[in-house]
């Protein structure tokens, strides 16, 4: 079960990092499609995924 949780946390962190990088790379074109608030929300969603990944890995590292 620990391995499955670790794999889910890592994949969530990778997808969050990917979302952040694509948001930054395509900022101009995204801003034309959605408002500035939408772009900020996308970046914050990616940041939340990375934060959850780090927190979950920290919790799993503390388990025996």
KELUM-307471 format. One record per residue (C-alpha): x, y, z; residue in three letters. Coordinates in Angstrom, 2 decimals. Each point is the difference from the previous one (the first is absolute). Layout:
BEGIN
(node (X; Y; Z); "ALA")
...
//
This chain:
BEGIN
(node (0.00; 0.00; 0.00); "UNK")
(node (2.89; 2.34; 0.76); "UNK")
(node (1.45; -0.52; -3.47); "UNK")
(node (-3.33; 0.82; -1.64); "UNK")
(node (-0.35; 3.19; 2.05); "UNK")
(node (3.57; 0.97; -0.85); "UNK")
(node (-0.60; -0.60; -3.70); "UNK")
(node (-3.18; 2.08; 0.06); "UNK")
(node (1.76; 2.84; 1.84); "UNK")
(node (2.91; 0.03; -2.45); "UNK")
(node (-2.26; -0.07; -3.05); "UNK")
(node (-2.06; 2.84; 1.48); "UNK")
(node (3.16; 2.02; 0.57); "UNK")
(node (1.20; -0.62; -3.53); "UNK")
(node (-3.32; 1.02; -1.52); "UNK")
(node (-0.11; 3.10; 2.20); "UNK")
(node (3.51; 0.97; -1.11); "UNK")
(node (-0.98; -0.56; -3.61); "UNK")
(node (-3.07; 2.21; 0.42); "UNK")
(node (2.08; 2.78; 1.55); "UNK")
(node (2.61; -0.15; -2.76); "UNK")
(node (-2.56; 0.02; -2.81); "UNK")
(node (-1.87; 2.86; 1.66); "UNK")
(node (3.19; 2.07; 0.12); "UNK")
(node (1.10; -0.92; -3.53); "UNK")
(node (-3.37; 0.74; -1.63); "UNK")
(node (-1.01; 2.89; 2.25); "UNK")
(node (-0.72; 2.46; -2.82); "UNK")
(node (-2.22; -2.32; -2.01); "UNK")
(node (-1.80; -1.23; 3.12); "UNK")
(node (-0.69; 3.53; 1.14); "UNK")
(node (-1.77; 0.67; -3.31); "UNK")
(node (-2.22; -3.08; 0.47); "UNK")
(node (-0.78; 0.42; 3.68); "UNK")
(node (0.34; 2.97; 2.32); "UNK")
(node (3.02; 0.62; 2.18); "UNK")
(node (-1.90; -1.63; 2.87); "UNK")
(node (-0.26; -3.23; -1.98); "UNK")
(node (3.73; -0.10; -0.62); "UNK")
(node (0.69; 0.64; 3.69); "UNK")
(node (-2.43; -2.78; 0.92); "UNK")
(node (1.83; -2.42; -2.30); "UNK")
(node (3.33; 0.89; 1.59); "UNK")
(node (-1.40; -0.36; 3.51); "UNK")
(node (-1.50; -3.37; -0.89); "UNK")
(node (3.40; -1.22; -1.11); "UNK")
(node (1.60; 1.40; 3.14); "UNK")
(node (-2.58; -1.77; 2.16); "UNK")
(node (0.79; -3.31; -1.72); "UNK")
(node (3.72; 0.42; 0.64); "UNK")
(node (-0.62; 0.99; 3.63); "UNK")
(node (-2.23; -3.04; 0.53); "UNK")
(node (2.67; -2.22; -1.51); "UNK")
(node (2.69; 1.36; 2.33); "UNK")
(node (-2.27; -0.30; 3.04); "UNK")
(node (-1.02; -3.58; -0.83); "UNK")
(node (3.58; -1.10; -0.57); "UNK")
(node (0.96; 1.60; 3.33); "UNK")
(node (-2.78; -1.87; 1.79); "UNK")
(node (0.95; -3.30; -1.64); "UNK")
(node (3.66; 0.50; 0.86); "UNK")
(node (-0.93; 0.23; 3.68); "UNK")
(node (-1.82; -3.35; -0.02); "UNK")
(node (1.93; -3.13; 0.99); "UNK")
//
